[in-house]
């Protein structure tokens, strides 16, 4: 994958399934997806991680930096926050968010930090896209300090998010299985047993909870556009296909539209925290 954040070459289906997007998609993601979906979780996830003043935090798969920014607010000047992501499109947007955060390119499977470097290692909605989850979790545990904690958040399974369950089925029918699989990818670590298996290799006391959440979009048009242009479908669907999808969504997904034209539906998450060096 190129590191050119202004890339114009379309991403492959494999890139999409791993959550890779170009800079334009990352900007749409940050402008629309963060307030509609992602922005409600950083405080909850950092509460679970017990992130507080003065600690050091590594955000693995930081995206456009919404969790890292909240972590920086919490840890204050006496703490340290590093945001790491393999996607230069996401990092290009993240770097505009906060100067005090150290933004760095890299992958979870080979973290460029020494052993025990961080009091808290957090990953919000990125574990589903690890290329090698076993290697990634081993690295995450390695850089966590003795007495520290690792916190991982994932989306709950697709069936618990009815709007996206319906959208995936619509995309599958209208645009095919490859596009549907790209939209389905964020929900692949979606049960308590899934996330328990992910963190189970860390060999420490763990806690797993369900976090209530809801998706909220200004309109069905905004929902479709944000999904198509701000996430994994960005380089798989052209304007004509987006128009067809929107026409069908207006007819077939109207049950998620409120009286004022806005869209809302449940979108819960799972969060696990482990102290990997406690045993």
N, C-alpha and C positions, 0 to 999 in steps of 0.2 A: 504493500500500500504506500502510495506516495505521501510525503510529508508536506506537500505544497498545499497550504490552507486555501488557496484560491482556485483549486482544481476545477476543471470543467469536464474532464473525462468522467463518464458515468461510472458509478460504482457497480460492482457485480452483485448478483443475488446473494452470494456468500457474504459479501461485505454488509449488505442490508440485514441479513440474518444475525450478524454479529454487532448490529447497532451502529455501524459506521455511516457517517453522513458528511456532506460537504459543508463549507462555511455558510452558504446561503440557507441551507436546511437548519444549521445550528442556530442561526439568527432567528428564524421563524420559531424553532423549538423554544428558544429563550423568551421570545416576546409573547408567545401564546400558550405553549405547553406548560411552562413554569407556573403561571398564575392559574391555569385551568386544572392542573393535575399534580405537578411535582412540588410546587412551593409549599404545600400543606404538611409535608413530611419531615423536613430537616430538623425542626425543633423536637418532634417526637422521637426521631432516630437518635439524636444527640442526647436526649433525656435517657434513652435506653442505654446509651454508651457511658452515661455519667460524665460527659465532657464538661469541664468547669474551668474556672480561672487558673491560668498558669500552666495548663497541661499542653503537651504537643499532640497534634492530630494529623494523621495522613488520611486523605480522602482518595481512595482508590477507585478510578473510573469517575472522576469528578464532573465530567460533562461540562456544562457552561458555568459551573461553580456555585450553584445555589446552596448546597450543603456546606461547602468550604467557607462561604461568606458568613453563614450563621455560626460556624465553628469559630471563625476569627472574632466575631463579636463576643462570643462566650469566653474564649481563653484570654482575651485582652492582650495588652502589650507584653505581659510576662510569659505568654504562651507562644506557640509556633503552629502554623497551619501550612501544609503542603497539599496541593491538588495535583493529582497525576492522572493522565488520560492518554490513550494511544491515538486519539483522534485530533488532528491539528485543527480541524474545523471547529470542534467544540472548544479547544484551548484558545483559539483566536478570539472567541466571544468571552471566555472566562477571564482573559487577561484585561479586558475592559472593566471588569466588575470591581476588582479590589487590588490595589498595589501592594498591600502588606502581605498578601498570600504568595507563596512560592509556587508558581505554576510550572509543571514539568511534564514533558512527553515521556511515555514509557508504558510497559505492559505489566499486568499483575503477576505474570509468570516469571518475571525477572526484575524485581524491584531494585532500583539503583540506590539503595540505602543500606547502612550497616545493621548488624544484628542489634535488636533492642532499641531502635532509634526513636520510637514513638510510644507515648503513653496510651493513645487511642488510635486504632486503625479501623476506619469506617468505610464501608462500601454500600452506597445507596443505589439500587436499581442498575447495577452493572454486572453482578455475578452471573447473570443469565448469558452474558456475552463473553465470559472467559473462554479462551480457546482450549485451555487445559485446566479444568477446575481444581484438580488435585494439586498440580504444581502451583497454581495461584494461591490456594489456601496455605500451602506449606510456606510460601514466601511471605504471605501476610502474617502468619504466626511468627516467622523469623524476625521480622522487623518490629514486632510488638515487644515492649519493654516488660521485664519481670514485674508482676503486679498490675500490669496494664490489661487492656481488654480489646477484643476484636468484635465489631458489630457489623452485621450484614443484613441489608433489607432487600426484599424482592417483592414483586407483585404477587398477590394471591392468584390462584388458578383462574383461568379465563372464565369459567362458569360462575365465579363469584363477582364478576364485573360484567353485568348483563349487556351494557352498551357495546363493549368491545367484543363480547361473544357474538352479538348480532352483526357487528361490523365485519368481523373476520369471515363470517358465513357469507355476507353480502359480497365482500371482496373476492372470496373464493369463487363464487358463482359468476361474478361479473368479469373478473380479471385473471382468474386462474390460481392454481395452488401455490406457485412461487411467490406471488404477491401476498397471498393469505398467510403463508409460512413466515414471511418477513414481519407481518403484523402480529402474528401469534408468538413470535420469539420472546418478547419480554415476559411472557407468562409461564415459561417452561420450568421454573423452580417455584411452583405455586401451591404446594401443600406443606403442612407442618412436617411431614415425614421427609419431603424433598429438602427443606432447608436444614432439618436436623442431620440428614445424611451429608450435606455440604459442609457443615461445621463440625461434624463428628470426628473428623481426623485431627482436630486441634487438641483433643485429650485434656479438656478442662471442664469445670462446671459451667453449665450453659442455662440460658433462659430464652424461651421462644414465646412471642406474643403476636396477636393479630392487631394491626392498627387500622381503625376505621378511616375510610377516606371516600371522597366523592369526586368524580369528574364534573367540571362545570364549564360549559362553553357558551359564548354569547348567542350562538345560533347554530342550526344544523349545518349551514354553509361554512361557518368558522370551524366547526368540528371536523368536517371532511377535509377542508383545506389544510388544517393543522396536521391531521394524520398523514395526508398525502405529501405535503411539502416540508414538514418539520420533523420527520422521523424516518423510520427505516424504508418507507416507500418512495422517498424523494427522487431517487434516480431510476425507479422502476416504472413510473406511471407518467405518461405525457398529458398535455392539457386536454386532449380529446377524451382520454380515458377518465380523467378527473371529472369532466363534465358529465359523462355517462354515469359515473359512480354517484355523483351528487344528485342527479335526477332520480335515481333509484332510492337513494337514502331519504330524500324528501318524502317519497311514497311509503317506503318500507320500514323506516326507523322513526316514524312520527310519534310513536308511543313514548319516546324519550324527550319529547319537546314539551315544555311547559306553556302555560297560557301566554306568557310574555315573549315567547319565541326562543327562550334560552333552552339549553340542553343540560340535563343532569342525570347521573346514574351512579350507583355504588362502584367504588374502585378501591377495595381494601388492599393492604400490604401485610407482609410477614416480616418480622424482625427477630434476629437471633443475636445474643451477645454471649461471648465465651471469654473466659480468662485462661488463655492457653498454657500459661506457665505456673498455674496454681497447684498442679498435682506433682 
